[in-house]
């Protein structure tokens, strides 16, 4: 599932382990729709950014097709959450 929607996953610098996910351009609208349906939306900022929560992770979805996953321990956990969100 990840190969279909995700272009790449990078680990952000900082004290906490945050992950930046870049969605494939051709599939980004479909992927963002699936993700937002499964997240509990907490805040929307001018249609550019939607912040939500899925399980214990904070998910920020940018209109450009970039996601930021916060509050995770390792890359495998980020990949597992993405698999669930994109299923």
C-alpha positions in Angstrom: 0.0 0.0 0.0 2.8 2.4 0.8 4.4 2.0 -2.6 1.2 3.1 -4.3 0.8 6.4 -2.4 4.1 7.3 -0.7 7.0 8.8 -2.5 9.3 8.9 0.5 9.5 9.0 4.3 12.1 11.1 6.1 12.9 11.4 9.7 12.9 15.0 11.0 15.6 16.4 13.2 14.8 17.2 16.8 14.3 15.8 20.3 11.1 13.9 19.3 11.0 11.4 16.4 8.8 13.1 13.8 8.4 11.7 10.3 7.9 13.7 7.1 5.9 11.8 4.5 5.8 13.0 0.8 2.8 11.6 -1.1 3.1 10.7 -4.8 1.7 13.7 -6.8 -0.7 11.6 -9.0 -2.3 9.9 -5.9 -2.1 12.7 -3.3 -5.8 13.7 -3.5 -7.0 10.1 -3.0 -4.5 9.5 -0.2 -5.3 12.7 1.6 -9.1 11.8 1.5 -8.4 8.4 2.9 -6.2 9.8 5.7 -8.6 12.5 6.7 -11.6 10.1 6.9 -9.8 8.0 9.5 -8.3 10.8 11.6 -10.0 12.8 14.3 -9.8 16.3 13.0 -8.6 18.8 15.6 -7.9 21.9 13.6 -8.0 23.3 10.0 -6.0 26.2 9.0 -7.2 28.1 5.9 -7.6 25.0 3.8 -3.8 24.7 3.6 -3.2 22.5 6.7 -5.4 20.0 8.6 -4.2 18.7 12.0 -5.7 15.6 13.4 -5.0 12.6 15.6 -4.9 8.9 14.8 -4.3 6.6 17.7 -1.5 8.3 19.7 0.0 10.1 16.7 -0.5 13.7 15.7 -1.0 13.9 11.9 -0.6 17.1 10.0 -1.8 17.0 6.4 -0.7 19.8 4.0 -2.6 20.5 0.8 0.7 20.0 -1.1 0.7 16.3 -0.3 3.1 16.4 2.6 2.3 14.8 6.0 4.0 15.2 9.3 3.6 12.4 11.9 4.5 13.3 15.4 4.7 11.3 18.6 6.1 8.1 17.2 8.9 6.0 18.5 10.4 4.5 15.3 10.1 4.3 11.5 8.3 0.9 11.6 5.6 2.5 13.7 5.2 5.4 11.1 5.0 2.9 8.3 2.4 0.8 10.2 0.2 3.9 10.8 0.5 4.9 7.2 -0.6 1.4 6.1 -3.7 1.7 8.3 -4.5 5.2 7.2 -4.2 4.3 3.5 -6.0 1.0 3.6 
